[in-house]
Amino acid sequence: MTREIPQRDDAGRDPGLPDLRGQVALVTGASGGLGRGIALRFAAAGAAVVAHYRTGAEAARALVERIEADGGSALALRADLSVEEECHRLVTEAAGWRGRLTALVNNAGVQPTQELAEMSLADWRAVADPTVHSVFACTQAAVDVMRADPETSGPAGGSITHIASIEADRPAPRHAHYCAAKAAVVMHARSAALEYGPHGIRVNSVSPGLIDRPGLAEDWPEGVRRWQEAAPAGRLGRPRDVGDACVFLASPMASWITGHDLVVDGGVSARPTW
């Protein structure tokens, strides 16, 4: 796979992105392909990036090295987001790194496949805990950091973005637990937007379609072919496509956007289903 090298200005930023210099962004699940792509786009926009991981320590370190080599600033932090206290510790440490936290991207999650009839409650929770419950706990912790302090006159507020999926309203076979979890994530974003808006905190979700990864075409050739035929854009998504959407939502350009689910799927959701 050829590494994409975006154009950079003298400050090391991609001038095609909004300017996020001065922002500190925490991306959960940043050791995976999609999270890595999101983190790289925040760094390219000038934000300092906290890359969360649970088991992918080597991948997280490589991501930090890549960002620093490109002139950016990054920190890798480990946490088990199925544990509420770990979610709060992660956010506290992320905010303590640069004294603030202005953006959170709740990307961590899992996507196993299993027949619904064969699924146990433990199987269901194995998807719900890292996908839905971590979103709840990390968001709650981030709000405590971002919300206005009545005793200070400093800046307050921030942006929180949940990574959902077009499967939140388009179910797929063997994905019942995943679809239900992502639907909950979308509704959590809308509910959080309603309650946290008065504190200057915007909450949105991004719902990607099929995102490419190394080996996907070999592992699922029929599915990739069908997607390419169905998507008006004619291609699979890239992690940077999702990252660009997250950067936009965290930028001043989206200052009046909250409670919204931004679909990033190459137009496949526009296809008729009958």
C-alpha positions in Angstrom: 0.0 0.0 0.0 1.4 3.4 -1.0 1.6 5.9 1.8 -0.4 9.1 1.1 1.7 12.2 1.7 -0.5 15.3 1.8 0.8 18.7 0.9 2.0 20.6 4.0 2.6 24.3 4.6 5.7 25.7 6.4 4.1 24.9 9.8 3.6 21.2 8.9 -0.1 21.5 8.4 -2.3 20.3 5.6 -3.7 23.6 4.2 -6.7 21.8 2.9 -7.9 21.2 6.5 -9.4 23.6 9.0 -6.8 25.1 11.3 -6.9 23.3 14.7 -3.7 24.6 16.1 -4.2 25.1 19.9 -6.6 22.2 20.1 -6.0 19.0 21.9 -7.8 16.0 20.6 -8.3 12.5 22.2 -9.0 9.7 19.7 -10.0 6.4 21.3 -9.1 3.2 19.5 -6.3 5.0 17.7 -4.2 1.9 17.3 -6.6 0.5 14.7 -6.9 1.4 11.1 -9.8 3.8 11.3 -8.7 5.4 14.6 -5.2 5.9 13.2 -6.6 7.6 10.1 -8.6 10.0 12.3 -5.7 10.8 14.5 -3.4 11.5 11.6 -6.0 14.0 10.1 -6.3 15.8 13.4 -2.5 16.1 13.6 -2.4 17.3 9.9 -4.8 20.0 11.0 -2.4 21.2 13.7 -4.0 19.6 16.8 -2.0 17.9 19.5 -3.3 14.3 19.5 -3.7 11.8 22.3 -3.9 8.4 20.8 -5.7 5.9 23.0 -5.1 2.1 22.8 -5.9 -1.0 24.8 -3.8 -3.8 23.3 -2.1 -2.2 20.3 0.8 -0.6 22.1 3.2 -1.0 19.2 0.8 0.5 16.7 0.1 3.4 19.0 3.8 4.1 19.4 4.3 4.0 15.7 1.4 6.4 15.2 3.0 8.9 17.7 6.3 8.6 15.9 4.6 9.2 12.5 2.9 12.3 13.8 6.1 13.7 15.4 8.1 12.9 12.3 5.6 15.1 10.4 6.1 17.9 12.8 3.1 17.3 15.0 2.7 16.5 18.7 1.2 13.3 20.1 0.9 11.1 23.2 -0.1 7.4 23.5 -2.2 6.4 26.5 -3.5 3.0 27.4 -6.9 2.3 29.0 -9.5 -0.5 29.1 -12.6 1.4 28.1 -14.9 -1.4 29.4 -14.1 -0.1 32.9 -15.7 3.2 33.8 -12.9 4.3 36.0 -10.4 3.7 33.2 -12.5 6.0 30.9 -12.3 8.8 33.4 -8.6 8.2 34.1 -7.9 8.3 30.3 -9.7 11.6 29.9 -8.1 13.2 33.0 -4.6 12.2 31.8 -5.3 13.4 28.2 -6.4 16.8 29.6 -3.5 17.0 31.9 -1.0 16.5 29.1 -1.5 20.0 27.7 -3.7 21.5 30.3 -6.9 21.2 28.3 -9.0 18.9 26.1 -11.0 20.5 23.3 -12.0 17.5 21.2 -12.9 13.9 21.8 -13.5 11.3 19.1 -15.2 8.2 20.5 -13.9 5.7 18.0 -13.2 2.6 20.0 -15.4 -0.4 19.4 -15.5 -4.0 18.0 -17.4 -5.6 15.2 -17.7 -9.4 15.5 -20.2 -11.3 13.5 -22.6 -13.9 14.9 -26.1 -15.2 14.3 -28.6 -13.5 16.6 -30.2 -16.8 17.6 -26.9 -18.1 18.8 -25.9 -15.0 20.7 -25.7 -15.1 24.5 -26.1 -12.1 26.8 -22.3 -12.2 27.3 -21.8 -12.0 23.5 -24.1 -9.0 23.4 -22.3 -7.3 26.2 -19.0 -8.0 24.6 -20.0 -5.5 21.9 -22.1 -3.1 24.0 -19.5 -2.5 26.7 -16.6 -1.2 24.5 -19.0 0.4 21.9 -21.8 2.0 23.8 -20.8 2.1 27.5 -17.4 3.5 26.7 -19.0 6.3 24.7 -21.2 7.2 27.7 -18.3 7.1 30.2 -15.7 8.9 28.1 -18.2 11.6 27.1 -19.2 12.2 30.7 -15.6 12.5 31.7 -14.8 14.8 28.8 -17.7 17.1 29.7 -16.4 17.5 33.2 -13.1 18.8 31.6 -14.7 20.9 28.9 -17.7 22.5 30.6 -17.5 26.2 31.7 -16.3 26.8 35.2 -18.3 29.7 36.8 -15.3 30.6 38.9 -13.0 31.3 36.0 -13.2 33.4 32.9 -11.1 31.2 30.7 -12.4 29.5 27.5 -14.6 26.5 27.9 -16.5 24.2 25.6 -15.4 21.6 23.1 -16.5 19.1 20.5 -17.3 15.4 21.0 -17.8 13.1 18.0 -19.0 9.5 18.2 -18.1 7.1 15.4 -21.3 5.3 14.6 -22.1 3.4 11.3 -24.6 3.4 8.5 -25.7 0.1 10.1 -27.3 2.1 12.8 -30.4 2.2 10.6 -29.5 -0.4 7.9 -29.2 -3.8 9.6 -27.0 -6.5 8.2 -27.1 -10.3 8.8 -25.0 -11.4 11.8 -24.5 -7.8 12.9 -27.5 -7.4 15.3 -25.4 -6.5 18.3 -23.2 -4.2 16.3 -26.2 -2.5 14.6 -28.0 -2.0 17.9 -24.9 -0.6 19.6 -24.3 1.9 16.8 -27.9 3.0 16.8 -27.5 3.7 20.6 -24.4 5.7 19.9 -26.2 7.9 17.4 -29.0 8.6 19.9 -26.6 9.2 22.7 -24.9 11.9 20.6 -28.3 13.6 20.0 -29.2 13.4 23.7 -25.8 14.6 24.8 -26.1 17.5 22.4 -29.4 18.5 23.9 -28.1 18.5 27.5 -24.5 19.7 27.1 -25.2 22.5 24.6 -25.6 25.1 27.3 -22.1 24.3 28.4 -20.6 25.1 25.0 -20.1 21.5 24.2 -21.2 20.2 20.8 -21.9 16.5 20.3 -22.3 14.8 16.9 -21.8 11.4 15.3 -20.2 10.3 12.1 -21.6 7.2 10.4 -19.1 5.7 7.9 -19.9 3.1 5.2 -17.4 0.4 4.2 -13.9 1.6 5.0 -11.0 0.0 3.2 -8.2 -1.8 5.0 -5.2 -3.9 3.9 -6.4 -7.3 2.8 -10.1 -6.5 2.7 -10.5 -7.1 -1.1 -8.8 -10.5 -0.7 -10.9 -11.4 2.4 -14.3 -10.3 1.0 -14.0 -9.9 -2.8 -17.7 -10.3 -3.4 -18.7 -7.7 -0.8 -16.1 -5.2 -2.0 -17.3 -5.6 -5.6 -21.0 -5.1 -4.6 -20.1 -2.0 -2.6 -18.2 -0.4 -5.5 -21.1 -1.1 -7.8 -23.6 0.3 -5.3 -21.8 3.5 -4.2 -22.3 6.5 -6.4 -18.7 7.6 -5.6 -17.5 4.3 -7.0 -15.0 3.4 -4.3 -14.6 2.2 -0.7 -14.0 4.8 2.0 -10.6 5.6 3.4 -9.8 6.2 7.1 -8.9 9.8 6.1 -12.4 10.4 4.7 -13.8 9.7 8.2 -10.9 11.7 9.8 -11.7 14.7 7.6 -15.4 14.6 8.8 -14.3 14.5 12.4 -11.8 17.4 11.9 -14.6 19.5 10.3 -17.0 18.8 13.2 -14.3 19.8 15.7 -13.5 23.0 13.9 -15.0 26.5 14.1 -16.6 25.8 10.8 -19.1 23.5 12.6 -19.8 25.9 15.5 -23.5 25.7 14.9 -23.7 22.0 14.2 -24.7 19.7 17.1 -26.9 16.7 17.5 -26.2 15.7 13.9 -25.3 12.4 12.3 -22.9 13.0 9.4 -23.1 10.0 7.0 -19.7 9.4 5.2 -20.5 6.5 2.8 -19.8 7.6 -0.7 -23.5 7.9 -1.3 -24.4 4.3 -0.8 -27.3 5.2 1.6 -28.9 7.1 -1.3 -29.5 3.8 -3.2 -33.1 2.6 -3.2 -33.8 -0.5 -1.2 -36.7 -1.8 -3.3 
